[in-house]
Amino acid sequence: MNANKKEPPSIHYYDQDFVDIYDKSWAWIKDFWQKGGAQSAFQKAFFQYPQSPVVEQFEACMSSFFLVYSNGVYNPLTALDNFYALQEPNGAIRSQYDLETSQVIEDPENPEGVQPPLFAWVEYNLYHKLGLKRRVKDVVPILEKHFLWLEENFKQENGLYSVPLTATRMTNSPREKAFYPVDFNAQQAMNALYISALGDILNDKDLSFRYKKAYYSLKTRINSQMWNDDDGFYYDLDASGQRLNVRTIAAFWTLLAEIPHEDRAERLIVYLQNDKEFASPNPFPSLSMSDPLFDPAGNGYRGSVFPYLTFMIIKGLEKYGKYELARESSIKHIYYILDTLHPDAKGTHEKGNLWEAYRPTSDGPAVWEGQPDFNRPHDMAQSGLSSITLMIENVVGLYISLPRKTVDWIVPTLELMGIENLSLKRNFITILSNKSGRGWEIRLESEKLYYFTINILGKKKKTLPIPSGKCSMLLEKL
């Protein structure tokens, strides 16, 4: 194995177009990686849209989900550290900062610059991919201060959180009357859930208990006030606490936050399989297709498919064991990205771009009349979630936990696929499935021992210790 040359792992998949978009994504990410340093207002390297004067908290969070697979070429931690360094004494970390001055960029519609609170989810994922327990210890006080700032400023008497619509990012979604947005409340519940999980990692029982309690308290309120049992759906509330019956993609953050019990989750997931609601050919639209304001051209958050929201739903489906639906949705979504990347010569849209948002029912980038800044080409903070993270985790099907020394491979169909030269700390591994003269076999190569759980077609599941060196196993023999 060529472990000396720093480069992202390569993937193998029977459809070469999927491999190409994965490889191209890493090539394009080079343009997004800014060095930071003494001359910059940001001390450490970070991820940012080229030539943009703005550094965004949300991009730092979401990009970590694919940068973590770069084998150390791009450090997913430094972009987050820049934001932690800008934390104010009251715990605030704002949405956007000026690249030149590192001053907060004011937004009159969101005066506190509040954003979806995703840091704890992100850090939990990074811990499992990088295994840095020391980092967990360092970041928890920052996350706690930030959580308390949100609580002091946005939690209302009924125990739910109220933030401006801009803070949800879904700016023109037809939920203008939403005073208590379902997505922000689910995100804050998830924030508590993951701070509690980080407490478990540190073996800090007090921290774990306090945040579990905060999680259950908010979860109970979301379930009792935002769930409509007749519809089987979670809705935003207006200022008087009445449910607004507009079905938006915001409701599905509840899956990722593990808010619904199994029966409710099943009812909610039906909407993702209903082709009159959220099962658009390119999954998933930001507004239900049954809504009178749904726009097949996208029109911002009135129908566009945003890779970060599709990613969120797919990770939510995993929480409820819906791996097959998660994989099918990932593949459909990537096919639409590919069709937009390689339009036929007669097509009107630009050749060779990944976009911030896509059309739900046909290929091509989403449009939003009168918003020239909408839908940036090559928006890797969005697209990398699909072309890299979903490729590794849902199309190829690999789930990695370094602290547990485990790689789980959910093999949904027997096809040529796998990953080569993936760095697990100081261990490079390769896992490939192939058809040989003896039948389907899995070839493994590793520098150190780890535990490999293989789940084939949901029928066979086995955990094996994989020794260092090369080995292979025949699936028939398992």
C-alpha positions, 0 to 999 in steps of 0.5 A: 500500500502506498501509505506515504503519499497523502491522497484520499482513498479510492472507491470501486463501484461497478458504475464508473460514472459514480467513481468519476464524480467521486474523484472529480469532487476531490479535485474540485475541493482543492479550490475550496481549501484556504490556508489561513495563517498569520496574514489571515483573520482566520488562523487555521486552514478552512473550507470556503467557497472560492472568492467568497468574502464570507466564512460560514459556520454551516459550511464548516460543519457540513464539509466536515462529513466529507473532509474526514474521508480525505486521509488527512489531506484536508483537516476537518477540525481546523475550520471548526476551530476557527469558529470556536476561537471566535466564541464570545464570552456569552457563548455565542458563535455567529453564523457568518464572518468577514474573511478580511476582518473576522468581524461578524456579518450582521443580518437584520433578519437574524440579528443574533446570527444564530444557525442550526446548532450542529457542532455536537453532531459533527464532533461525535462523527469526527470522534468515530472517524478520527478517534481523538478523545483528547479533542472531545475533552477540549471541545465540550466546554465550548459546546456547553457554552454555546448550548447555554447561549441558545437556551438563554436567548431562544428558549421560550416559556413553553420549553420550545425554541423560537428563532427567525426563519433565516436561522433555519436557512429555509428562507423562502419556505412557506412557513412565514408564520412559524414562531417555533420551527420544528427543525431548529427544535429538533436540532437543539434536541440533537445538540443535547443528545450528542453533548450527552454522548460526548459525556459518555465518551469522557466517562463524565456521568454528570455531563451525560445525565444533564444533557440527556435530561435536556434532550428528553425534556425537549423531545417530549415537548416536540412530541406533544406539541408539534406532532399531528396524529391525524396526519402522522407529521410534525409541524411548525407552531405559530406564536400562539402554539397552533400547528401550521399545516405546511409540510416541509422537509424541516420535519425530518430533522426529527428522525436524525434527532431520534424524536419519534418512537418506532410507530411514529417514525414509520408513519413519517417515513411513509411521506418519503415513499409517497410520490405525491409528497416527498418521493420525488424522482430526485429525492427529497424536495424541500416542500411537499409536492402536494403543497399548492406552492410547490414549484418543480423548478425549485424556487428556493425552498419551495421544491428544490432538492438541497444535498445537505437536506437529502443527506440529513434525511438519509442519516435519519433513515439509518437511525431507524434501520432503513438502510435499503431506502437510504441507499436507494434514495442516495443512488437516485439522488446521485444519478440526478447529480450526474445527469446535471453534470453531463447534460446532453449536448442539446441541453440548455444548462451549463456543462460540468457543474455540481450545484447547491440545489437541484430540481426535484422532478427533472434533471438540472439545477434549481432556479429561483427567479429574482435571486441571482445569488441562489444556486452557486455552481460547484458548491462543494460544501453541499455536493461533497455530501452526496458525491463523497459521503453518501458514496462511501457510507450509503452506496458502498455501505461502509460505517467506520468507528475508530474507537471501537476498531470496527468497520461495518459493511452493509452489502445490499447487493453483490456487485463489484465495489469497495474502498482502497487505501482508507486511512484509519488513524495510522492504519490503511485498509482496503475492502473490495468485493469481487466475483472470482472463479470460486464465487463472490469473495471479499478481499481485505488488506490492513496494517493492523488488527480491526473488527469487520462486521459484514451484513450481506443482503440483510440475511447474513451478519458476521463479525470477524477479527481482521489481522494485519496483512492481506486476506480474503473470504468467500461469501458462501463460506460465511 
